[in-house]
Amino acid sequence: MATNSGDISESKLLTVAEVAAMMRVSKMTVYRLVHGGELPALRVGRSFRVLESDVDEYLRKSFYSAG
């Protein structure tokens, strides 16, 4: 989780559209990452919410140095 105590209430939840804008990809790409298990998400009704810290971690893991 984003905090040491594991308290999710202090974490920022992002919508799929916000994650897509942050990553500069389409919403469909974010849905594929969520459904594929590569990006953890919470289900709220019929929509998904993603912790900002999980997006940061995914981007950190995905980064590679070319050359």
Contact map, one row per residue, 1 for C-alpha under 8 A:
1111011100000000000000000000000000000000000000000000100000000000000
1111011100100000000000000000000000000000000000000010110000000000000
1111111101100000000000000000000000000000000000000000000000000000000
1111111000000000000000000000000000000000000000000000000000000000000
0011111000000000000000000000000000000000000000000000000000000000000
1111111100000000000000000000000000000000000000000000000000000000000
1111111111100000000000000000000000000000000000000000000000000000000
1110011111100000000000000000000000000000000000000000000000000000000
0000001111110000000000000000000000000000000000000000000000000000000
0010001111110000000000000000000000000000000000000000000000000000000
0110001111111000000000000000000000000000000000000011100000000000000
0000000011111100000000000000000000000000000000000011100000000000000
0000000000111110000000000000000000000000000000001111000000000000000
0000000000011111111000000000000000000000000000001111000000000000000
0000000000001111111000000000000000000000000000011100000000000000000
0000000000000111111100000010011000000000000000011100000000000000000
0000000000000111111110000010000000000000000000000000000000000000000
0000000000000111111111000000000000000000000000000000000000000000000
0000000000000111111111100010010000000000000000000100001000000000000
0000000000000001111111111110110000000000000000000000000000000000000
0000000000000000111111111100000000000000000000000000000000000000000
0000000000000000011111110000000000000000000000000000000000000000000
0000000000000000001111111000000000000000000000000000000000000000000
0000000000000000000111111100000000000000000000000000000000000000000
0000000000000000000110111110110000000000000000000000000000000000000
0000000000000000000110011111110000000000000000000000000000000000000
0000000000000001101100001111111000000000000000000000000000000000000
0000000000000000000000000111111100000000000000000000000000000000000
0000000000000000000100001111111110000000000000000000000000000000000
0000000000000001001100001111111111000000000000000000000000000000000
0000000000000001000000000011111111100000000000000000000000000000000
0000000000000000000000000001111111110000000000000000000000000000000
0000000000000000000000000000111111111110000000000000000000000000000
0000000000000000000000000000011111111111100000000000000000000000000
0000000000000000000000000000001111111100000000000000000000000000000
0000000000000000000000000000000111111110000000000000000000000000000
0000000000000000000000000000000011111111000000000000000000000000000
0000000000000000000000000000000011111111000000000000000001000000000
0000000000000000000000000000000011011111100000000100011001000000000
0000000000000000000000000000000001001111110000000110010000000000000
0000000000000000000000000000000001000011111000011110000000000000000
0000000000000000000000000000000000000001111100011100000000000000000
0000000000000000000000000000000000000000111111111000000000000000000
0000000000000000000000000000000000000000011111111000000000000000000
0000000000000000000000000000000000000000001111110000000000000000000
0000000000000000000000000000000000000000001111110000000000000000000
0000000000000000000000000000000000000000001111111000000000000000000
0000000000000011000000000000000000000000111111111100000000000000000
0000000000001111000000000000000000000000111100111110000000000000000
0000000000001111001000000000000000000011110000011111011000000000000
0100000000111100000000000000000000000001100000001111111000000000000
0000000000111100000000000000000000000000000000000111111100000000000
1100000000110000000000000000000000000000000000000011111110000000000
0100000000000000000000000000000000000011000000000111111111000000000
0000000000000000001000000000000000000010000000000111111111100000000
0000000000000000000000000000000000000000000000000001111111110000000
0000000000000000000000000000000000000000000000000000111111111000000
0000000000000000000000000000000000000110000000000000011111111100000
0000000000000000000000000000000000000000000000000000001111111110000
0000000000000000000000000000000000000000000000000000000111111110000
0000000000000000000000000000000000000000000000000000000011111110000
0000000000000000000000000000000000000000000000000000000001111111000
0000000000000000000000000000000000000000000000000000000000111111100
0000000000000000000000000000000000000000000000000000000000000111110
0000000000000000000000000000000000000000000000000000000000000011111
0000000000000000000000000000000000000000000000000000000000000001111
0000000000000000000000000000000000000000000000000000000000000000111
